[in-house]
Amino acid sequence: MIICGPKGSDVAAQCALLSSDVASLHTRIRKDYTPATPSPLLSSLDLDALGGRVLLGISHINNTKDNYDTYVARFMAESNEDMYRVLHHCLLPLSTAYFGGIDFYGDRIQSSTSVCPSNTPINKDALENKNEATSFDSLHHCLPPTNSQSNIKRISKSNIKTSSGQIDYHYKDSDHGKTWSAYMLADSGLPTGGFSHSSGIEAASQLSLFGENYSGRGTWNEASVRAFVCASARSAAQLSTAFVLAGHEIAIQCKKSTVIQCNSVDPALSNLNSVDPALSNLNLFMQKWKEIDEYNHAIIASNTPGCRASLDQGAGMLRVSIHWLRNKVERKEQYTNSTTENFNNDILALEFLEAIQKHGSGSEGYHIGAIFGIITSFLNLSGEEACHILGYCAARDMVSTSVRLNLVGPLAAVGMLDELRVAVKDGIAVTLNLIESNHPQDGVVKGIINDDPLACLRSKVILSASSSCPIIDTIHPCHDLL
């Protein structure tokens, strides 16, 4: 539910109150939590009237275009009547003379107490299959399939043609430097803020969603944890792939159209070679990156903790990469005349990333997706390899969170991380299939290589970005009230 307008803050405050009320049944919450200005119209819902479990997450979105704040609330319930009861309660501030006394959804509530339908019977055969979720209670059916027998396949493994030539997303590594760069990017020691969030795992744990029949805090079912983490890893990979590939292609086109004033590498040179501003299209490609980044923000802004983590990680990755590249080009002795092209590439990468850091940030910051694609392109990694590296990093952080919260043991976490390979692969494959089916001939970057700077927003690459698990998108915003 998107909330905005003269009475928007009252509805948002009502949603926030209900969110904290239903969460307080299962965990401790912050008593000062409220994303909106309290109103005298606020009232509490009779929780005993609910027939089953209800989840409600609300996020505030910065809005500078009008005088009203904007909020996004997500609801999930085990029965339709509970959903009507929750919507009716949250919209009570609108049931005033201001709206003609309309009692929104009041006619849908047929009794004083909701009746929750019986849970779907558990498949006993699935109890013996460790790859299937046998828990997460009645909500587990909302998760995508995570078994190892994945039926998601790439439409085509052939390279994709574009008007600019052939784009190879496949990993063909004959350069040890590229492999080493991949190791560094995947290293948990890289200070990019990878552990700045838990992908909703901590919120789900405190809300007792991993417990058998929600039977109190401190008890959980490992199959439920595995199902949640697999679904989260798959959804994250599916969402990030389009933005990583878009950023990757921007860097490729930047390298093709920008001239570096450097004919040889001489360690005795006192000044670094640099990009000639008169011959550079950095501003054009920086603008294209900004448009992609803004579209990324528009998609995930309604998930406040996830959006905040993406911005933190993007800023961290940008800062680390600039330091990394500056250190490389200052050590000119590692280059030879035969590797002048590599030196030119590193110079351009440094100039581009510094320009983004200095001039490119919008009002929000830098999201990890496109920044990661740009960096991996300049490191000569393929686009698909970049998606898998970022997917691995996200999966690794989720497993680390599960260990930190004592949901799984360190040894069990090894097996869990191995299982997540399939989930990440499936998430990436879904987006690649969408991209390839939407662009069977024109390629995945239609619009990005167009002279019109706004064309990238019309590109099917960006429009193919989506998450895959609504229940996680509902749980994750609850993190801020815990």
Solvent accessible surface area in square Angstrom, and as a share of the most:
residue,aa,sasa,rsa
1,M,71,0.32
2,I,136,0.69
3,I,9,0.04
4,C,64,0.38
5,G,15,0.14
6,P,82,0.52
7,K,51,0.21
8,G,5,0.05
9,S,43,0.28
10,D,25,0.13
11,V,5,0.03
12,A,0,0.00
13,A,3,0.02
14,Q,0,0.00
15,C,0,0.00
16,A,3,0.02
17,L,52,0.26
18,L,1,0.00
19,S,1,0.01
20,S,13,0.09
21,D,29,0.15
22,V,10,0.06
23,A,2,0.02
24,S,53,0.34
25,L,107,0.53
26,H,34,0.15
27,T,8,0.04
28,R,200,0.73
29,I,28,0.14
30,R,110,0.40
31,K,180,0.76
32,D,104,0.54
33,Y,34,0.13
34,T,68,0.40
35,P,34,0.21
36,A,12,0.09
37,T,98,0.57
38,P,91,0.57
39,S,15,0.10
40,P,137,0.86
41,L,79,0.39
42,L,54,0.27
43,S,47,0.31
44,S,78,0.50
45,L,25,0.12
46,D,89,0.46
47,L,45,0.22
48,D,124,0.64
49,A,8,0.06
50,L,25,0.12
51,G,28,0.27
52,G,24,0.23
53,R,20,0.07
54,V,6,0.03
55,L,6,0.03
56,L,2,0.01
57,G,1,0.01
58,I,6,0.03
59,S,2,0.01
60,H,70,0.31
61,I,39,0.20
62,N,101,0.52
63,N,45,0.23
64,T,130,0.75
65,K,193,0.82
66,D,68,0.35
67,N,149,0.77
68,Y,95,0.36
69,D,71,0.37
70,T,18,0.11
71,Y,5,0.02
72,V,20,0.11
73,A,0,0.00
74,R,62,0.23
75,F,29,0.12
76,M,37,0.17
77,A,27,0.21
78,E,36,0.16
79,S,14,0.09
80,N,115,0.59
81,E,39,0.17
82,D,0,0.00
83,M,51,0.23
84,Y,60,0.23
85,R,18,0.07
86,V,1,0.00
87,L,27,0.14
88,H,35,0.16
89,H,7,0.03
90,C,0,0.00
91,L,20,0.10
92,L,58,0.29
93,P,2,0.01
94,L,28,0.14
95,S,35,0.22
96,T,40,0.23
97,A,101,0.78
98,Y,127,0.48
99,F,75,0.31
100,G,68,0.65
101,G,48,0.46
102,I,94,0.48
103,D,77,0.40
104,F,55,0.23
105,Y,79,0.30
106,G,20,0.19
107,D,111,0.57
108,R,113,0.41
109,I,43,0.22
110,Q,141,0.63
111,S,51,0.33
112,S,96,0.62
113,T,66,0.38
114,S,5,0.03
115,V,128,0.74
116,C,38,0.23
117,P,80,0.50
118,S,109,0.70
119,N,80,0.41
120,T,95,0.55
121,P,121,0.76
122,I,92,0.47
123,N,91,0.47
124,K,159,0.67
125,D,115,0.59
126,A,10,0.07
127,L,104,0.52
128,E,158,0.71
129,N,55,0.28
130,K,172,0.73
131,N,54,0.28
132,E,64,0.29
133,A,25,0.19
134,T,21,0.12
135,S,3,0.02
136,F,1,0.00
137,D,20,0.10
138,S,16,0.10
139,L,9,0.04
140,H,55,0.25
141,H,124,0.55
142,C,37,0.22
143,L,20,0.10
144,P,20,0.12
145,P,103,0.65
146,T,31,0.18
147,N,53,0.27
148,S,56,0.36
149,Q,149,0.66
150,S,37,0.24
151,N,130,0.67
152,I,43,0.22
153,K,155,0.66
154,R,45,0.16
155,I,104,0.53
156,S,44,0.28
157,K,161,0.68
158,S,72,0.47
159,N,48,0.24
160,I,19,0.10
161,K,125,0.53
162,T,16,0.09
163,S,104,0.67
164,S,41,0.26
165,G,35,0.34
166,Q,103,0.46
167,I,12,0.06
168,D,53,0.27
169,Y,6,0.02
170,H,50,0.22
171,Y,96,0.36
172,K,142,0.60
173,D,46,0.24
174,S,119,0.77
175,D,65,0.34
176,H,126,0.56
177,G,40,0.38
178,K,36,0.15
179,T,27,0.16
180,W,139,0.49
181,S,12,0.08
182,A,12,0.09
183,Y,130,0.49
184,M,64,0.29
185,L,4,0.02
186,A,26,0.20
187,D,77,0.40
188,S,57,0.37
189,G,58,0.55
190,L,28,0.14
191,P,88,0.55
192,T,16,0.09
193,G,35,0.34
194,G,9,0.09
195,F,114,0.47
196,S,55,0.36
197,H,50,0.22
198,S,4,0.03
199,S,13,0.08
200,G,0,0.00
201,I,0,0.00
202,E,35,0.16
203,A,0,0.00
204,A,0,0.00
205,S,30,0.19
206,Q,59,0.26
207,L,2,0.01
208,S,6,0.04
209,L,0,0.00
210,F,3,0.01
211,G,1,0.01
212,E,73,0.33
213,N,102,0.53
214,Y,44,0.17
215,S,65,0.42
216,G,40,0.38
217,R,148,0.54
218,G,59,0.57
219,T,75,0.44
220,W,99,0.35
221,N,43,0.22
222,E,71,0.32
223,A,23,0.18
224,S,0,0.00
225,V,0,0.00
226,R,36,0.13
227,A,4,0.03
228,F,0,0.00
229,V,0,0.00
230,C,6,0.03
231,A,0,0.00
232,S,5,0.04
233,A,2,0.01
234,R,22,0.08
235,S,10,0.07
236,A,37,0.29
237,A,4,0.03
238,Q,12,0.05
239,L,34,0.17
240,S,24,0.15
241,T,1,0.01
242,A,0,0.00
243,F,2,0.01
244,V,0,0.00
245,L,1,0.00
246,A,0,0.00
247,G,0,0.00
248,H,10,0.04
249,E,2,0.01
250,I,0,0.00
251,A,0,0.00
252,I,36,0.18
253,Q,20,0.09
254,C,0,0.00
255,K,59,0.25
256,K,127,0.54
257,S,47,0.30
258,T,12,0.07
259,V,78,0.45
260,I,27,0.14
261,Q,112,0.50
262,C,17,0.10
263,N,155,0.79
264,S,51,0.33
265,V,12,0.07
266,D,56,0.29
267,P,86,0.54
268,A,88,0.68
269,L,80,0.40
270,S,109,0.70
271,N,118,0.60
272,L,74,0.37
273,N,27,0.14
274,S,55,0.36
275,V,11,0.06
276,D,27,0.14
277,P,117,0.74
278,A,91,0.71
279,L,86,0.43
280,S,25,0.16
281,N,56,0.28
282,L,21,0.10
283,N,117,0.60
284,L,65,0.32
285,F,10,0.04
286,M,20,0.09
287,Q,75,0.33
288,K,6,0.03
289,W,1,0.00
290,K,47,0.20
291,E,6,0.03
292,I,0,0.00
293,D,9,0.05
294,E,95,0.42
295,Y,57,0.22
296,N,8,0.04
297,H,33,0.15
298,A,75,0.58
299,I,57,0.29
300,I,24,0.12
301,A,10,0.08
302,S,13,0.09
303,N,21,0.11
304,T,38,0.22
305,P,6,0.04
306,G,16,0.15
307,C,11,0.07
308,R,108,0.39
309,A,4,0.03
310,S,12,0.08
311,L,30,0.15
312,D,72,0.37
313,Q,30,0.13
314,G,0,0.00
315,A,37,0.28
316,G,2,0.02
317,M,8,0.04
318,L,1,0.01
319,R,131,0.48
320,V,20,0.12
321,S,1,0.01
322,I,7,0.03
323,H,129,0.58
324,W,31,0.11
325,L,5,0.03
326,R,90,0.33
327,N,67,0.34
328,K,43,0.18
329,V,0,0.00
330,E,108,0.49
331,R,97,0.35
332,K,14,0.06
333,E,123,0.55
334,Q,80,0.35
335,Y,17,0.06
336,T,75,0.44
337,N,107,0.55
338,S,105,0.68
339,T,41,0.24
340,T,20,0.12
341,E,141,0.63
342,N,64,0.33
343,F,0,0.00
344,N,30,0.15
345,N,18,0.09
346,D,7,0.04
347,I,5,0.02
348,L,4,0.02
349,A,0,0.00
350,L,13,0.07
351,E,55,0.25
352,F,0,0.00
353,L,0,0.00
354,E,53,0.24
355,A,20,0.15
356,I,0,0.00
357,Q,80,0.36
358,K,156,0.66
359,H,113,0.50
360,G,0,0.00
361,S,44,0.28
362,G,35,0.34
363,S,113,0.73
364,E,64,0.29
365,G,14,0.13
366,Y,28,0.11
367,H,0,0.00
368,I,24,0.12
369,G,2,0.02
370,A,0,0.00
371,I,0,0.00
372,F,1,0.01
373,G,0,0.00
374,I,0,0.00
375,I,3,0.01
376,T,0,0.00
377,S,3,0.02
378,F,3,0.01
379,L,13,0.06
380,N,67,0.34
381,L,5,0.02
382,S,16,0.10
383,G,0,0.00
384,E,28,0.13
385,E,40,0.18
386,A,0,0.00
387,C,4,0.03
388,H,63,0.28
389,I,12,0.06
390,L,22,0.11
391,G,4,0.04
392,Y,90,0.34
393,C,16,0.09
394,A,30,0.23
395,A,2,0.02
396,R,35,0.13
397,D,8,0.04
398,M,4,0.02
399,V,9,0.05
400,S,41,0.27
401,T,6,0.04
402,S,0,0.00
403,V,48,0.28
404,R,149,0.54
405,L,45,0.22
406,N,103,0.53
407,L,7,0.04
408,V,7,0.04
409,G,32,0.31
410,P,97,0.61
411,L,158,0.79
412,A,32,0.25
413,A,8,0.06
414,V,105,0.60
415,G,33,0.32
416,M,0,0.00
417,L,49,0.25
418,D,96,0.50
419,E,51,0.23
420,L,1,0.01
421,R,154,0.56
422,V,18,0.10
423,A,6,0.05
424,V,8,0.05
425,K,108,0.46
426,D,9,0.05
427,G,0,0.00
428,I,3,0.01
429,A,7,0.05
430,V,32,0.19
431,T,0,0.00
432,L,2,0.01
433,N,29,0.15
434,L,70,0.35
435,I,0,0.00
436,E,15,0.07
437,S,62,0.40
438,N,67,0.34
439,H,8,0.04
440,P,108,0.68
441,Q,149,0.66
442,D,79,0.41
443,G,0,0.00
444,V,0,0.00
445,V,1,0.00
446,K,107,0.45
447,G,8,0.08
448,I,0,0.00
449,I,46,0.23
450,N,73,0.37
451,D,130,0.67
452,D,51,0.26
453,P,50,0.31
454,L,102,0.51
455,A,5,0.04
456,C,1,0.00
457,L,56,0.28
458,R,151,0.55
459,S,3,0.02
460,K,81,0.34
461,V,0,0.00
462,I,0,0.00
463,L,89,0.44
464,S,5,0.03
465,A,11,0.09
466,S,42,0.27
467,S,45,0.29
468,S,30,0.19
469,C,1,0.00
470,P,86,0.54
471,I,0,0.00
472,I,12,0.06
473,D,28,0.15
474,T,3,0.02
475,I,0,0.00
476,H,11,0.05
477,P,4,0.03
478,C,4,0.02
479,H,57,0.25
480,D,32,0.16
481,L,1,0.01
482,L,34,0.17
